[in-house]
C-alpha cells in the first residue's frame, strides 16, 4: 500500500533539486535532518506511548559528539558520525533504564530535566564545547574522496539516510516488536501479563530513538560546520513533539508531513523572531485538542464532512 | 497422587497495617478446574497478583511446575506457563482482534532488533506462524470470524473470550481467570462455561475467580473459599455450599443486632423515591438491567445481593454520579433523570459511598463543613464565598445534631480524618452526609472492614436516624444485620431484582442464599432447561 510513497518522495526531491533553487534545496536539507529525530521521537512517544521532552539532547549529543570525536581523534567525518551515533544510542539505552521506572507526568519531567542538563552542559563546559561561543571548523562530510560541500551535494546524502530510517522504522513497526510497542502504548499491564518484557522493549525503542536523533545531529554538525548550544534547547524538543503531534503520533509518514509543515511554517514565522514559540505553542494545543490523529487526518475528516454537507445540500 | 502443578505455601501479604492475605496455602493438580470465591475484600485479587508476580508476598512461597517462582518478574512467570487475565478484560482497542491475540505470541516469537529493522518481522505477522497460531486460538474461543475486526467493536462477553485467547497465545499451561463471567448475560455465560470446560478437557489447568455461583457450580470440580485473607473452605461444590463458615462469610453472623420488638411499620402510600426500569451499563457491560424500586418516607430499605449484583451502581445512579436510563426516577415528585450529582445532593439525596471517601488530609470539622457545600452552592455562587447568618445558624444546628449522634466526632474535631479508626471514619462519613440536611440517606457498605461490634453501633445509629424521620437506603454485605433493621428489602442478582419483601420475611427466604451461593439441585434442572438459575 505504501510502496508508491518512497518513489514519489524521491521524485519530489529530484524535481526540487532540478529547479536549481538554492533556497528550496537548503530547506529540503533541513527537513531531511530534522525528520531523523522526529521519526525517532515518533517511535518512542507515538508508537510506544512514552512521552519524552528531552529528545533535543540526543540530537545535540550526536552533533557535539561527532564534532568532538573528529577533532580529538582526527578520524574521517563518516567514521565520527558512526562513532557518535553508536555512543549516543548506548546513552539513550541507559537513560531509558533510568527514566522508565516513571510514568506520565513524572516521565515527562524526568526527560525534560535530562534535556536541560545536557543543554546546560553544552553551555558551561567551555573547555570541551566552547561554551556559548560554540565549536567552529567542523569539516564537511567526505565520502570516497568526494567532499559533500554545499546544499546540492549534501541533499542526496542526507535523504538517503532519512529514507533508510523511514524504511527501517516501518519495518520495525510491522514486526512482532512493533506489535508489542503498540500494545504497551495502550496498556502496559496487560501487555506484560501475556509475557512481554515491557521495560526491556521500552529501553530498546529508546535506544533506536536516540540513534535516529544522533544520526540527524551528527549529519547536522557536518552540514553547518559550526555548533552552538542554542539549537539544542528545550524549545527544539517541544518543536519535535509538535512535528510528531501534527503527524498524528503513531504514523511515520504523517510525522514526515509534520516536519515539512513545521519547517515551512518556521520560515513564515521568521518575522516574529523569538515570539515564534508562542505560535508553536498555540498550534500544539490546537492540534492535540482538535486533531488528535494528526493535522492531515483532521483536515481530511473536515473535508469529508464538508463534502457530505454539500452533497446533502444538493440532494432533493 | 501426582506432583501438584501449583503450590502456594503460607503466603502472606500486608499493606501497611492491613493484612490482605494471611498464611494462604493450597495446591492445584495438573488439569484441575478450580474456582476461587469469597466476599468483597477477601483478598482474591491480591492472591491473583501474588500468583502473577505483580506482588511479592512478605512471607511464604509459590511453586509452579516444581520451580520456586516467588518474586519473579511477571514476564518470567508467563514464560514458565502461568498466565492470568484481568477482570476488565481490557482488549487493545486500537488493534484488530487477531493482533490482540498475536500480542500473546510475541514473547516467544521474539525477533532480534536488526532483523526487525530489516523487515524480517513483517512476514511473521502477515502470513507467518504468529498469525496461524492466533487464528487457531481464536477458533478455540469461537471468535475466528471476527479476526479482522477492530477489538473495540467486541461485546463484553467477546472481550472476555479474547483475553482468554490472548492468554492461550502466550503458551499458557495454566490459566488464572479473574472474574471471567462478571457482567455477562446468561447466554454469554453459558458459552463462556462451555469454552472453559473445553479448555479443561484439552489439558489446561484452570483457576478462576467468579461470583456467579450457578456458573461456578456448573463448571468447577473444586471450590476454594477465601475470607478476610484466609482460606476458609476447600472442597467439592456441594460441600462448600453447605459449609457453615462459608454461609457466615457471605451472609454475616446472625444476632449482630438484637431482634427488634417493634412491628414492621406501615409504608406511606406514596413513595419518596420511585424508580422504574432503571438500567446502567459500563461500556457494554450491563450493571443494572431494568430495576424498579420504591422507598417510602421514613423507612429503611436494605439492598442485598452478591458482589457485582449492581447494588452500588443503583445507589450511584440515584445519586446522579453514574449515567443511567430509566422510565421513571422521581424524588418527591421531582424528576431526577439527567440531574447532576451536586443538584441531587442539594435536593436532599445524600450518598455515603463505599470506602467512605473522606478528605483524609482535612480535619474532622473541615470534613463535616464540606458536607454543606452542595447546599450552599445551590443557593448561588456567592454563598460559597461567604456564609450568611442563616447558613451559620443551620451549620451550628446540624453540627450539634451530628455531635449528639456521634459524640466521638466532637472529641476529635481537630484531628485529621485520615488518622481516625475505621469505625470513626464511617461515623464521620455519615456525619458529613447528615450536614447536608438529607431527606434520603444512602449508605453503601458501612460495615466494610469493621468489627461486628462497631457495625452494631453504626446500625443502631441508623435506626435512630430513621426514628427521627429520615429515609434510608442501605447496601450492606452483612445480610442478616441489614435485613434485621430494615423495614423492607430487595435482593439483587445479576443487575435485576430477584426478590423483595419485608426485612423479616426475606431473612427466612431461601432465595437469598441462592442469590449468593446458588443451589445445587435446582441449578442442575435449570441448567438443563437453559433457564436463569436465580430468578423470581
Interface residues (C-beta under 8 A of the other chain):
Chain A: X167 X168 X171 X172 X174 X175 X176 X177 X178 X179 X180 X182 X183 X186 X187 X189 X190 X191 X192 X193 X194 X195 X196 X197 X198 X204 X208
Chain B: X52 X73 X74 X75 X78 X79 X83 X84 X85 X86 X90 X92 X93 X94 X95 X99 X102 X103 X104 X105 X106 X107 X108 X109 X110 X111 X113 X115 X116 X117 X118 X119 X120 X121 X122 X124 X125 X126 X130 X166 X167 X169 X170 X171
